[in-house]
Amino acid sequence: MLFTIQKAKNQLPELIDAALAGEDVVITIGTKPAVRLVAIPQYDFKLGVLEGKVGATPDFLEPLSSDELKAWEDR
């Protein structure tokens, strides 16, 4: 969909709806394409979605045991 700047000003809400629906919206200056209106992806990010599904994780701030430390030093 090509729109001049003037038409884009008058129809901005409709152009935004079209972009959100996945349509390719291009705004022109004169006859030259200038910008493309693109929807920003929306993510439903949640913390803790794997809680109870993953085994115990190591505590990386806990000091190594003497056996683990020796194994690293002997490399």
Biopython code that builds the backbone (N, CA, C, O; Angstrom):
import numpy as np
from Bio.PDB.StructureBuilder import StructureBuilder

atoms = [
    (1, "MET", "N", (0.836, -1.171, 0.000)),
    (1, "MET", "CA", (0.000, 0.000, 0.000)),
    (1, "MET", "C", (0.886, 1.241, 0.000)),
    (1, "MET", "O", (1.708, 1.412, 0.901)),
    (2, "LEU", "N", (0.733, 2.094, -0.984)),
    (2, "LEU", "CA", (1.488, 3.340, -1.057)),
    (2, "LEU", "C", (0.587, 4.515, -0.708)),
    (2, "LEU", "O", (-0.549, 4.608, -1.173)),
    (3, "PHE", "N", (1.111, 5.404, 0.115)),
    (3, "PHE", "CA", (0.353, 6.585, 0.521)),
    (3, "PHE", "C", (1.274, 7.791, 0.476)),
    (3, "PHE", "O", (2.433, 7.706, 0.884)),
    (4, "THR", "N", (0.763, 8.922, -0.022)),
    (4, "THR", "CA", (1.520, 10.168, 0.050)),
    (4, "THR", "C", (1.488, 10.658, 1.490)),
    (4, "THR", "O", (0.683, 10.194, 2.298)),
    (5, "ILE", "N", (2.356, 11.585, 1.798)),
    (5, "ILE", "CA", (2.391, 12.131, 3.157)),
    (5, "ILE", "C", (1.033, 12.726, 3.534)),
    (5, "ILE", "O", (0.560, 12.520, 4.652)),
    (6, "GLN", "N", (0.410, 13.454, 2.624)),
    (6, "GLN", "CA", (-0.876, 14.084, 2.924)),
    (6, "GLN", "C", (-1.941, 13.034, 3.250)),
    (6, "GLN", "O", (-2.684, 13.189, 4.219)),
    (7, "LYS", "N", (-2.021, 11.967, 2.448)),
    (7, "LYS", "CA", (-3.003, 10.914, 2.718)),
    (7, "LYS", "C", (-2.675, 10.205, 4.034)),
    (7, "LYS", "O", (-3.576, 9.835, 4.788)),
    (8, "ALA", "N", (-1.374, 10.018, 4.306)),
    (8, "ALA", "CA", (-0.968, 9.354, 5.547)),
    (8, "ALA", "C", (-1.388, 10.183, 6.758)),
    (8, "ALA", "O", (-1.831, 9.629, 7.764)),
    (9, "LYS", "N", (-1.253, 11.506, 6.668)),
    (9, "LYS", "CA", (-1.676, 12.374, 7.778)),
    (9, "LYS", "C", (-3.162, 12.210, 8.057)),
    (9, "LYS", "O", (-3.587, 12.161, 9.211)),
    (10, "ASN", "N", (-3.941, 12.127, 6.995)),
    (10, "ASN", "CA", (-5.394, 12.048, 7.142)),
    (10, "ASN", "C", (-5.880, 10.664, 7.548)),
    (10, "ASN", "O", (-6.969, 10.526, 8.104)),
    (11, "GLN", "N", (-5.084, 9.642, 7.275)),
    (11, "GLN", "CA", (-5.536, 8.272, 7.513)),
    (11, "GLN", "C", (-4.616, 7.498, 8.450)),
    (11, "GLN", "O", (-4.573, 6.269, 8.390)),
    (12, "LEU", "N", (-3.884, 8.191, 9.308)),
    (12, "LEU", "CA", (-2.904, 7.525, 10.165)),
    (12, "LEU", "C", (-3.487, 6.381, 10.993)),
    (12, "LEU", "O", (-2.879, 5.310, 11.009)),
    (13, "PRO", "N", (-4.618, 6.527, 11.678)),
    (13, "PRO", "CA", (-5.144, 5.397, 12.454)),
    (13, "PRO", "C", (-5.402, 4.153, 11.588)),
    (13, "PRO", "O", (-5.137, 3.028, 12.013)),
    (14, "GLU", "N", (-5.922, 4.368, 10.376)),
    (14, "GLU", "CA", (-6.175, 3.240, 9.478)),
    (14, "GLU", "C", (-4.875, 2.589, 9.016)),
    (14, "GLU", "O", (-4.794, 1.368, 8.884)),
    (15, "LEU", "N", (-3.856, 3.418, 8.773)),
    (15, "LEU", "CA", (-2.556, 2.872, 8.348)),
    (15, "LEU", "C", (-1.906, 2.072, 9.471)),
    (15, "LEU", "O", (-1.288, 1.037, 9.223)),
    (16, "ILE", "N", (-2.045, 2.545, 10.692)),
    (16, "ILE", "CA", (-1.509, 1.803, 11.836)),
    (16, "ILE", "C", (-2.221, 0.459, 11.968)),
    (16, "ILE", "O", (-1.577, -0.565, 12.194)),
    (17, "ASP", "N", (-3.529, 0.457, 11.829)),
    (17, "ASP", "CA", (-4.278, -0.807, 11.883)),
    (17, "ASP", "C", (-3.825, -1.759, 10.777)),
    (17, "ASP", "O", (-3.693, -2.961, 11.006)),
    (18, "ALA", "N", (-3.589, -1.228, 9.592)),
    (18, "ALA", "CA", (-3.132, -2.061, 8.476)),
    (18, "ALA", "C", (-1.755, -2.653, 8.775)),
    (18, "ALA", "O", (-1.520, -3.834, 8.519)),
    (19, "ALA", "N", (-0.841, -1.838, 9.316)),
    (19, "ALA", "CA", (0.492, -2.337, 9.657)),
    (19, "ALA", "C", (0.410, -3.401, 10.745)),
    (19, "ALA", "O", (1.113, -4.410, 10.681)),
    (20, "LEU", "N", (-0.440, -3.184, 11.741)),
    (20, "LEU", "CA", (-0.613, -4.175, 12.810)),
    (20, "LEU", "C", (-1.182, -5.487, 12.273)),
    (20, "LEU", "O", (-0.932, -6.555, 12.833)),
    (21, "ALA", "N", (-1.945, -5.401, 11.188)),
    (21, "ALA", "CA", (-2.520, -6.596, 10.571)),
    (21, "ALA", "C", (-1.526, -7.281, 9.637)),
    (21, "ALA", "O", (-1.847, -8.307, 9.037)),
    (22, "GLY", "N", (-0.307, -6.714, 9.508)),
    (22, "GLY", "CA", (0.728, -7.343, 8.697)),
    (22, "GLY", "C", (0.843, -6.806, 7.284)),
    (22, "GLY", "O", (1.639, -7.315, 6.495)),
    (23, "GLU", "N", (0.064, -5.785, 6.949)),
    (23, "GLU", "CA", (0.147, -5.220, 5.605)),
    (23, "GLU", "C", (1.389, -4.346, 5.473)),
    (23, "GLU", "O", (1.857, -3.763, 6.451)),
    (24, "ASP", "N", (1.914, -4.263, 4.261)),
    (24, "ASP", "CA", (3.076, -3.439, 3.959)),
    (24, "ASP", "C", (2.577, -2.024, 3.666)),
    (24, "ASP", "O", (1.907, -1.798, 2.659)),
    (25, "VAL", "N", (2.902, -1.074, 4.542)),
    (25, "VAL", "CA", (2.454, 0.309, 4.395)),
    (25, "VAL", "C", (3.670, 1.177, 4.117)),
    (25, "VAL", "O", (4.582, 1.265, 4.939)),
    (26, "VAL", "N", (3.679, 1.819, 2.950)),
    (26, "VAL", "CA", (4.800, 2.669, 2.544)),
    (26, "VAL", "C", (4.275, 4.079, 2.324)),
    (26, "VAL", "O", (3.252, 4.282, 1.670)),
    (27, "ILE", "N", (4.996, 5.052, 2.884)),
    (27, "ILE", "CA", (4.641, 6.462, 2.717)),
    (27, "ILE", "C", (5.653, 7.070, 1.760)),
    (27, "ILE", "O", (6.860, 6.871, 1.898)),
    (28, "THR", "N", (5.136, 7.822, 0.779)),
    (28, "THR", "CA", (5.993, 8.393, -0.248)),
    (28, "THR", "C", (6.144, 9.897, -0.075)),
    (28, "THR", "O", (5.284, 10.567, 0.498)),
    (29, "ILE", "N", (7.249, 10.403, -0.581)),
    (29, "ILE", "CA", (7.443, 11.839, -0.735)),
    (29, "ILE", "C", (7.443, 12.067, -2.236)),
    (29, "ILE", "O", (8.365, 11.663, -2.944)),
    (30, "GLY", "N", (6.410, 12.711, -2.698)),
    (30, "GLY", "CA", (6.216, 12.829, -4.146)),
    (30, "GLY", "C", (5.926, 11.446, -4.698)),
    (30, "GLY", "O", (4.941, 10.812, -4.320)),
    (31, "THR", "N", (6.780, 10.985, -5.586)),
    (31, "THR", "CA", (6.599, 9.646, -6.160)),
    (31, "THR", "C", (7.602, 8.642, -5.608)),
    (31, "THR", "O", (7.566, 7.467, -5.972)),
    (32, "LYS", "N", (8.507, 9.099, -4.722)),
    (32, "LYS", "CA", (9.544, 8.208, -4.202)),
    (32, "LYS", "C", (9.155, 7.628, -2.845)),
    (32, "LYS", "O", (8.780, 8.379, -1.944)),
    (33, "PRO", "N", (9.235, 6.306, -2.679)),
    (33, "PRO", "CA", (9.002, 5.710, -1.351)),
    (33, "PRO", "C", (10.007, 6.277, -0.350)),
    (33, "PRO", "O", (11.200, 6.359, -0.639)),
    (34, "ALA", "N", (9.521, 6.665, 0.822)),
    (34, "ALA", "CA", (10.394, 7.280, 1.822)),
    (34, "ALA", "C", (10.501, 6.454, 3.097)),
    (34, "ALA", "O", (11.601, 6.233, 3.602)),
    (35, "VAL", "N", (9.364, 5.997, 3.621)),
    (35, "VAL", "CA", (9.388, 5.242, 4.872)),
    (35, "VAL", "C", (8.387, 4.095, 4.809)),
    (35, "VAL", "O", (7.425, 4.117, 4.040)),
    (36, "ARG", "N", (8.643, 3.108, 5.632)),
    (36, "ARG", "CA", (7.732, 1.964, 5.759)),
    (36, "ARG", "C", (7.212, 1.947, 7.188)),
    (36, "ARG", "O", (7.981, 2.056, 8.142)),
    (37, "LEU", "N", (5.907, 1.809, 7.324)),
    (37, "LEU", "CA", (5.265, 1.719, 8.635)),
    (37, "LEU", "C", (5.236, 0.246, 9.020)),
    (37, "LEU", "O", (4.636, -0.575, 8.325)),
    (38, "VAL", "N", (5.897, -0.088, 10.147)),
    (38, "VAL", "CA", (6.050, -1.478, 10.567)),
    (38, "VAL", "C", (5.587, -1.627, 12.004)),
    (38, "VAL", "O", (5.911, -0.802, 12.859)),
    (39, "ALA", "N", (4.835, -2.672, 12.265)),
    (39, "ALA", "CA", (4.389, -2.946, 13.628)),
    (39, "ALA", "C", (5.553, -3.469, 14.465)),
    (39, "ALA", "O", (6.402, -4.203, 13.960)),
    (40, "ILE", "N", (5.592, -3.098, 15.727)),
    (40, "ILE", "CA", (6.607, -3.599, 16.649)),
    (40, "ILE", "C", (6.070, -4.895, 17.258)),
    (40, "ILE", "O", (4.972, -4.910, 17.814)),
    (41, "PRO", "N", (6.850, -5.996, 17.154)),
    (41, "PRO", "CA", (6.372, -7.265, 17.716)),
    (41, "PRO", "C", (6.102, -7.144, 19.212)),
    (41, "PRO", "O", (6.872, -6.520, 19.942)),
    (42, "GLN", "N", (5.025, -7.733, 19.653)),
    (42, "GLN", "CA", (4.655, -7.729, 21.061)),
    (42, "GLN", "C", (4.895, -9.123, 21.628)),
    (42, "GLN", "O", (4.387, -10.108, 21.093)),
    (43, "TYR", "N", (5.654, -9.206, 22.693)),
    (43, "TYR", "CA", (5.964, -10.487, 23.308)),
    (43, "TYR", "C", (5.300, -10.566, 24.679)),
    (43, "TYR", "O", (5.253, -9.582, 25.417)),
    (44, "ASP", "N", (4.800, -11.724, 25.000)),
    (44, "ASP", "CA", (4.193, -11.952, 26.306)),
    (44, "ASP", "C", (5.241, -12.661, 27.163)),
    (44, "ASP", "O", (5.202, -13.881, 27.321)),
    (45, "PHE", "N", (6.184, -11.882, 27.719)),
    (45, "PHE", "CA", (7.298, -12.441, 28.474)),
    (45, "PHE", "C", (6.872, -12.705, 29.914)),
    (45, "PHE", "O", (6.301, -11.837, 30.574)),
    (46, "LYS", "N", (7.153, -13.896, 30.383)),
    (46, "LYS", "CA", (6.826, -14.256, 31.761)),
    (46, "LYS", "C", (8.051, -14.865, 32.420)),
    (46, "LYS", "O", (8.751, -15.683, 31.823)),
    (47, "LEU", "N", (8.298, -14.462, 33.647)),
    (47, "LEU", "CA", (9.366, -15.060, 34.437)),
    (47, "LEU", "C", (8.832, -16.315, 35.112)),
    (47, "LEU", "O", (7.667, -16.370, 35.503)),
    (48, "GLY", "N", (9.681, -17.312, 35.245)),
    (48, "GLY", "CA", (9.324, -18.491, 36.009)),
    (48, "GLY", "C", (8.449, -19.491, 35.278)),
    (48, "GLY", "O", (7.794, -20.310, 35.923)),
    (49, "VAL", "N", (8.418, -19.452, 33.948)),
    (49, "VAL", "CA", (7.542, -20.381, 33.232)),
    (49, "VAL", "C", (8.030, -21.826, 33.341)),
    (49, "VAL", "O", (7.243, -22.750, 33.138)),
    (50, "LEU", "N", (9.299, -22.040, 33.653)),
    (50, "LEU", "CA", (9.830, -23.395, 33.790)),
    (50, "LEU", "C", (9.957, -23.828, 35.249)),
    (50, "LEU", "O", (10.526, -24.880, 35.541)),
    (51, "GLU", "N", (9.434, -23.026, 36.152)),
    (51, "GLU", "CA", (9.526, -23.359, 37.567)),
    (51, "GLU", "C", (8.884, -24.723, 37.833)),
    (51, "GLU", "O", (7.747, -24.981, 37.439)),
    (52, "GLY", "N", (9.639, -25.582, 38.506)),
    (52, "GLY", "CA", (9.140, -26.914, 38.827)),
    (52, "GLY", "C", (9.343, -27.920, 37.711)),
    (52, "GLY", "O", (9.118, -29.114, 37.910)),
    (53, "LYS", "N", (9.765, -27.460, 36.533)),
    (53, "LYS", "CA", (9.973, -28.359, 35.389)),
    (53, "LYS", "C", (11.446, -28.639, 35.133)),
    (53, "LYS", "O", (11.788, -29.566, 34.399)),
    (54, "VAL", "N", (12.312, -27.843, 35.732)),
    (54, "VAL", "CA", (13.752, -27.969, 35.538)),
    (54, "VAL", "C", (14.364, -28.412, 36.855)),
    (54, "VAL", "O", (13.928, -27.990, 37.927)),
    (55, "GLY", "N", (15.375, -29.265, 36.770)),
    (55, "GLY", "CA", (16.035, -29.729, 37.990)),
    (55, "GLY", "C", (16.762, -28.603, 38.698)),
    (55, "GLY", "O", (16.731, -27.452, 38.262)),
    (56, "ALA", "N", (17.406, -28.946, 39.780)),
    (56, "ALA", "CA", (18.131, -27.956, 40.575)),
    (56, "ALA", "C", (19.269, -27.356, 39.754)),
    (56, "ALA", "O", (19.948, -28.061, 39.007)),
    (57, "THR", "N", (19.466, -26.075, 39.899)),
    (57, "THR", "CA", (20.546, -25.395, 39.190)),
    (57, "THR", "C", (21.667, -25.099, 40.180)),
    (57, "THR", "O", (21.411, -24.885, 41.365)),
    (58, "PRO", "N", (22.901, -25.088, 39.699)),
    (58, "PRO", "CA", (24.019, -24.822, 40.608)),
    (58, "PRO", "C", (24.025, -23.367, 41.060)),
    (58, "PRO", "O", (23.564, -22.477, 40.346)),
    (59, "ASP", "N", (24.550, -23.145, 42.251)),
    (59, "ASP", "CA", (24.725, -21.792, 42.760)),
    (59, "ASP", "C", (26.126, -21.352, 42.356)),
    (59, "ASP", "O", (27.110, -21.775, 42.962)),
    (60, "PHE", "N", (26.217, -20.514, 41.345)),
    (60, "PHE", "CA", (27.518, -20.140, 40.799)),
    (60, "PHE", "C", (28.309, -19.216, 41.718)),
    (60, "PHE", "O", (29.494, -18.981, 41.481)),
    (61, "LEU", "N", (27.683, -18.695, 42.749)),
    (61, "LEU", "CA", (28.399, -17.837, 43.686)),
    (61, "LEU", "C", (28.935, -18.619, 44.886)),
    (61, "LEU", "O", (29.697, -18.089, 45.695)),
    (62, "GLU", "N", (28.533, -19.866, 44.987)),
    (62, "GLU", "CA", (28.991, -20.705, 46.095)),
    (62, "GLU", "C", (30.435, -21.145, 45.823)),
    (62, "GLU", "O", (30.749, -21.527, 44.696)),
    (63, "PRO", "N", (31.310, -21.102, 46.817)),
    (63, "PRO", "CA", (32.697, -21.536, 46.605)),
    (63, "PRO", "C", (32.761, -23.017, 46.213)),
    (63, "PRO", "O", (31.919, -23.820, 46.617)),
    (64, "LEU", "N", (33.782, -23.355, 45.417)),
    (64, "LEU", "CA", (33.976, -24.748, 45.013)),
    (64, "LEU", "C", (34.437, -25.581, 46.205)),
    (64, "LEU", "O", (35.116, -25.092, 47.108)),
    (65, "SER", "N", (34.045, -26.854, 46.179)),
    (65, "SER", "CA", (34.550, -27.758, 47.217)),
    (65, "SER", "C", (36.039, -27.982, 46.951)),
    (65, "SER", "O", (36.529, -27.680, 45.863)),
    (66, "SER", "N", (36.747, -28.503, 47.929)),
    (66, "SER", "CA", (38.187, -28.721, 47.763)),
    (66, "SER", "C", (38.469, -29.698, 46.616)),
    (66, "SER", "O", (39.458, -29.527, 45.904)),
    (67, "ASP", "N", (37.622, -30.721, 46.418)),
    (67, "ASP", "CA", (37.822, -31.673, 45.313)),
    (67, "ASP", "C", (37.629, -30.986, 43.962)),
    (67, "ASP", "O", (38.403, -31.212, 43.032)),
    (68, "GLU", "N", (36.595, -30.146, 43.854)),
    (68, "GLU", "CA", (36.344, -29.440, 42.596)),
    (68, "GLU", "C", (37.462, -28.441, 42.303)),
    (68, "GLU", "O", (37.892, -28.296, 41.159)),
    (69, "LEU", "N", (37.925, -27.759, 43.341)),
    (69, "LEU", "CA", (39.001, -26.789, 43.170)),
    (69, "LEU", "C", (40.279, -27.485, 42.717)),
    (69, "LEU", "O", (40.986, -26.978, 41.846)),
    (70, "LYS", "N", (40.578, -28.635, 43.298)),
    (70, "LYS", "CA", (41.771, -29.389, 42.912)),
    (70, "LYS", "C", (41.661, -29.852, 41.465)),
    (70, "LYS", "O", (42.644, -29.814, 40.724)),
    (71, "ALA", "N", (40.460, -30.293, 41.054)),
    (71, "ALA", "CA", (40.268, -30.728, 39.669)),
    (71, "ALA", "C", (40.546, -29.583, 38.697)),
    (71, "ALA", "O", (41.160, -29.793, 37.651)),
    (72, "TRP", "N", (40.103, -28.385, 39.034)),
    (72, "TRP", "CA", (40.360, -27.234, 38.164)),
    (72, "TRP", "C", (41.838, -26.856, 38.150)),
    (72, "TRP", "O", (42.378, -26.499, 37.102)),
    (73, "GLU", "N", (42.493, -26.931, 39.302)),
    (73, "GLU", "CA", (43.898, -26.526, 39.383)),
    (73, "GLU", "C", (44.814, -27.537, 38.704)),
    (73, "GLU", "O", (45.895, -27.170, 38.243)),
    (74, "ASP", "N", (44.409, -28.791, 38.635)),
    (74, "ASP", "CA", (45.258, -29.827, 38.018)),
    (74, "ASP", "C", (45.181, -29.833, 36.498)),
    (74, "ASP", "O", (45.912, -30.592, 35.863)),
    (75, "ARG", "N", (44.345, -29.037, 35.903)),
    (75, "ARG", "CA", (44.208, -29.019, 34.439)),
    (75, "ARG", "C", (45.423, -28.531, 33.767)),
    (75, "ARG", "O", (45.462, -28.458, 32.538)),
]
sb = StructureBuilder()
sb.init_structure("model")
sb.init_model(0)
sb.init_chain("A")
sb.init_seg("    ")
for serial, (resi, resn, name, xyz) in enumerate(atoms, 1):
    if name == "N":
        sb.init_residue(resn, " ", resi, " ")
    sb.init_atom(name, np.array(xyz, "f"), 0.0, 1.0, " ", f" {name:<3s}", serial, name[0])
structure = sb.get_structure()
